[in-house]
Amino acid sequence: MALSRFASSSRSGSLLKPLSSAISLRRPISTDTTPITLETSVPFTAHQCEAPSRTVQTTANELLTFFRDMALMRRMEIAADSLYKAKLIRGFCHLYDGQEAVAVGMEAALTKKDCIITAYRDHCTFMARGGTLLEVFAELMGRQAGCSRGKGGSMHFYKKDSNFYGGHGIVGAQVPLGCGLAFAQKYSKDEAVTFALYGDGAANQGQLFEALNISALWDLPAILVCENNHYGMGTAEWRAAKSPAYYKRGDYAPGLKVDGMDVLAVKQACTFAKEHALKNGPIILEMDTYRYHGHSMSDPGSTYRTRDEITGVRQERDPIERIRKLILSHDLATEKELKDIEKEVRKEVDDAIAQAKENPVPESSELFTNVYAKGLGVESFGADRKEVRATLP
Amino acid sequence: MLGVVRKKMLGQSLLKIRPAVSVLRSYSSSAKHMTVRDALNSALDEEMSADQKVFLMGEEVGEYQGAYKISKGLLEKYGPERVLDTPITEAGFAGIAVGAAYHGLKPVVEFMTFNFSMQAIDHIINSAAKSNYMSAGQMSVPIVFRGPNGAAAGVGAQHSQCYAAWYASCPGLKVLTPYSSEDARGLLKAAIRDPDPVVFLENELLYGESFSVSDEVLDSSFCLPIGKAKIERVGRDVTITAFSKMVGHALKAAEILEKDGIDAEVINLRSIRPLDRSTINASVRKTNRLITAEEGFPQHGVGAEICASVVEESFAYLDAPVERIAGADVPMPYAANLERLAVPQVEDIVRAAKRACYRSVPLAAAA
């Protein structure tokens, strides 16, 4: 539902306050697309290229959408924490809260023709690519309605129809895979790019440099995005990397360092990178970001960093708070309206969880589906091969 | 080792003692218990203390105290020159460790799980396993690669594979699979002292399990021989071979079978390479029936090799086809109900044993 707004005054960024009480509104998301000009929190730092401007154009509509999307992701991840502690989610669960601006800002710069691939901290990236809350929670709880029908789990979310390629458990593997997606895009003349995301822990993997070298030689439209949350599991970046300036690690490949907690900066950088990669081959983006949770639900996250550090980031740099302040200072919505959005997303999350809990577990026959795309009629076996066997179609 | 021989002669099995059933303590020769985690930790500690050349390398082994706390306290005790936290780069640090072993050191490399060892497998096979042979004995590689292997709980397809069969097919490697705390201590010490590359396959779900340990096992000189299986339970009617977590399953299956009048002999393989073919064959010659149990994929698995060995050496003694119980022939699913179908359960072993003893419902009745 639209807030009705009048055209902006001559002062850029200033809009008339909405008519609140007179109009009963369910969803006060502004559809106002009058451009607002802002500056990113910090300028970009460039390596082997010229940095894009820190002046960005946005709209009320966009800012409110960013707010809503990030609030939804935040709520989703916190709910997943509770579900894990209630033992409804098993195995590994790597949460993204704190890093939402990267997923949201990136998606805003891309189309669904562009590909995204990431590692195991993939819930929010999946959502940004068009996944639903039900698909997320059902997958986490191992149910049929999950995006991988319950067979993948937290680390293995995919959405191929949106060109989201997962969801990978082995650190670093997704980077050569991402360069491969870019290879296919160039081969098929798609005029689209691939964003391959990895962490500061994965940034030292040899296969990354092998894939980057080939991508540079072959001018592949690959953007390598280091989500630098400063800790590879329990190891701080300076203990794992001789040079933690990840945006420079591409050497011959250009790079950009970005404030990953500023969704507008992320969007600007990704727009710049996409343009660059289509013309000139691979580029590295280093997103300076932070995860509030530990590495996974098995890691308290407090043995290798101080609680002061975590609260400090939450107070100074939280991506959702940044956008909230922007929205309020530019009078794009009231505090109450923003709180209402947060209440709405909370309800959406709760509803999806309730639905997922009712969803059935996969049929036993699913044990044997999708081993192959073309099974050739071979036999496959259960633990007791004389008791459980199936023919693969 | 005298202690080990004595135990074999008595045919005593070390009962796995659960903390809740402490009344069974009277069966063991000592009242002490130890978790597998503590067994591994103490073995590492003692071997590092005894030999300056031994050092530990891996992800989170130092400051984090070990991803699964196996190396707890070792950094504090031995310092950062001997307990090294590595970046997440298995190919790199495994290669570095093998190089160190070439030049006289004794590295213990921890893989956070053996799934990640696939990034380093070229160094394990080509740089470590084959070097002594290619150099005609000049370059022995006294390295241990250790870490959790096989399925945990709900960790999905990329984190659940068992690598026993792959590594054990390679000449030049030794492959060990401890089950109990005694196994963990004795085999890890043996592995560290051994001059050849050893792949030491632990199991995450066993780390917290507690077993009784005798004073002998607790002694710092304790060591188990590599290449010797252990008969955990003596029986007459059917042989069940197992390793790692499946030993526990096999013992439970044996208890169930006993109620049906089937007396199962359970062999804890302990060593996949060298495989203790003589113990296995001697057992089958006694019982005439064999079930092999493993977690890993069935095709070209450990059970397949055991079956071949028995067919080659003890064919005339078999009264029933060899039965294989293994992981399902699919990537590990995440959903709990599917995962349960993909991993061998106690009832699978029981069912197979009954088939081998012709105690299943006859086909005619089932029709």
Boltz contact constraints between the chains, C-beta under 6 A:
constraints:
  - contact:
      token1: [A, 90]
      token2: [B, 154]
      max_distance: 6.0
  - contact:
      token1: [A, 91]
      token2: [B, 154]
      max_distance: 6.0
  - contact:
      token1: [A, 91]
      token2: [B, 155]
      max_distance: 6.0
  - contact:
      token1: [A, 92]
      token2: [B, 155]
      max_distance: 6.0
  - contact:
      token1: [A, 142]
      token2: [B, 334]
      max_distance: 6.0
  - contact:
      token1: [A, 142]
      token2: [B, 335]
      max_distance: 6.0
  - contact:
      token1: [A, 142]
      token2: [B, 336]
      max_distance: 6.0
  - contact:
      token1: [A, 150]
      token2: [B, 335]
      max_distance: 6.0
  - contact:
      token1: [A, 151]
      token2: [B, 333]
      max_distance: 6.0
  - contact:
      token1: [A, 151]
      token2: [B, 334]
      max_distance: 6.0
  - contact:
      token1: [A, 152]
      token2: [B, 334]
      max_distance: 6.0
  - contact:
      token1: [A, 153]
      token2: [B, 156]
      max_distance: 6.0
  - contact:
      token1: [A, 153]
      token2: [B, 334]
      max_distance: 6.0
  - contact:
      token1: [A, 155]
      token2: [B, 156]
      max_distance: 6.0
  - contact:
      token1: [A, 156]
      token2: [B, 156]
      max_distance: 6.0
  - contact:
      token1: [A, 169]
      token2: [B, 158]
      max_distance: 6.0
  - contact:
      token1: [A, 169]
      token2: [B, 159]
      max_distance: 6.0
  - contact:
      token1: [A, 170]
      token2: [B, 158]
      max_distance: 6.0
  - contact:
      token1: [A, 171]
      token2: [B, 88]
      max_distance: 6.0
  - contact:
      token1: [A, 201]
      token2: [B, 88]
      max_distance: 6.0
  - contact:
      token1: [A, 204]
      token2: [B, 87]
      max_distance: 6.0
  - contact:
      token1: [A, 204]
      token2: [B, 89]
      max_distance: 6.0
  - contact:
      token1: [A, 205]
      token2: [B, 89]
      max_distance: 6.0
  - contact:
      token1: [A, 206]
      token2: [B, 91]
      max_distance: 6.0
  - contact:
      token1: [A, 232]
      token2: [B, 88]
      max_distance: 6.0
  - contact:
      token1: [A, 234]
      token2: [B, 60]
      max_distance: 6.0
  - contact:
      token1: [A, 234]
      token2: [B, 64]
      max_distance: 6.0
  - contact:
      token1: [A, 240]
      token2: [B, 87]
      max_distance: 6.0
  - contact:
      token1: [A, 361]
      token2: [B, 335]
      max_distance: 6.0
  - contact:
      token1: [A, 361]
      token2: [B, 337]
      max_distance: 6.0
  - contact:
      token1: [A, 362]
      token2: [B, 335]
      max_distance: 6.0
  - contact:
      token1: [A, 362]
      token2: [B, 338]
      max_distance: 6.0
  - contact:
      token1: [A, 367]
      token2: [B, 330]
      max_distance: 6.0
  - contact:
      token1: [A, 367]
      token2: [B, 338]
      max_distance: 6.0
  - contact:
      token1: [A, 367]
      token2: [B, 341]
      max_distance: 6.0
  - contact:
      token1: [A, 371]
      token2: [B, 330]
      max_distance: 6.0
  - contact:
      token1: [A, 380]
      token2: [B, 329]
      max_distance: 6.0
  - contact:
      token1: [A, 381]
      token2: [B, 298]
      max_distance: 6.0
  - contact:
      token1: [A, 381]
      token2: [B, 329]
      max_distance: 6.0
  - contact:
      token1: [A, 382]
      token2: [B, 328]
      max_distance: 6.0
  - contact:
      token1: [A, 382]
      token2: [B, 341]
      max_distance: 6.0
  - contact:
      token1: [A, 383]
      token2: [B, 325]
      max_distance: 6.0
  - contact:
      token1: [A, 383]
      token2: [B, 328]
      max_distance: 6.0
  - contact:
      token1: [A, 383]
      token2: [B, 344]
      max_distance: 6.0
  - contact:
      token1: [A, 383]
      token2: [B, 348]
      max_distance: 6.0
  - contact:
      token1: [A, 384]
      token2: [B, 325]
      max_distance: 6.0
  - contact:
      token1: [A, 384]
      token2: [B, 348]
      max_distance: 6.0
  - contact:
      token1: [A, 384]
      token2: [B, 351]
      max_distance: 6.0
  - contact:
      token1: [A, 384]
      token2: [B, 352]
      max_distance: 6.0
